[in-house]
Amino acid sequence: MNWNDIEKPWQVSFEQGWKAFKKGSIPIGAVIINEKRNIISIGRNKIYEYETPNPKIAHAEMECLLDLDILKHPNVREYTLYTCMEPCPMCFGTIVMSNIRKVKIASRDSYCGAAHYCKDDTYIASKNMQVSFDRGILETVQLVLQSYFEIRACNGEINRVVKAFRKDSPLSVKIAEEFFRDRYLDVCSQNGIDISEVFNDIVSRL
């Protein structure tokens, strides 16, 4: 699998995640598609961008949902939200309360992912959420990007977030550590390298 093999909603989600990385935020992107599979809303993580009024809650899924005009797009129960990373409790709750019922996730988040609420919470379980994880290559790529971000933030140390990622994908963390030694993703960002090239480079190392 390479970049051209993944469907358009995933491409746009990863493009948004890469844009977040280049802006200094966590590399997570999300999109919503309608019943005709047209992308109608996009969002990316902005939690370290302080021109945002409340950056603490500026997660990709939240931004994507806030950008969705429900007057123009009322059939939300038929729409699907794509996200690079398993939503946190705040985002997953907002997805549910927004009446989105279909969620596609590239990667598990064993640190703070909240998809388990579909089974563990009586109210959410009653909503018949359709949640699926793509995992595979998409999960590996996302965990490389996000592990790199965390390792850089901790000056090369492995924090509890990366330790959680390592349990799910040791290879992703290994690649992220190798990238960090050369500051590879920072070099790509500074030189305007497209996420498609970064994606394919990660895949080539698997």
Beta strands, then each sheet from edge to edge (+ up, - down):
strand 1: 29-33
strand 2: 39-44
strand 3: 80-85
strand 4: 102-107
strand 5: 130-133
sheet 1: 2+ 1- 3+ 4+ 5+
end
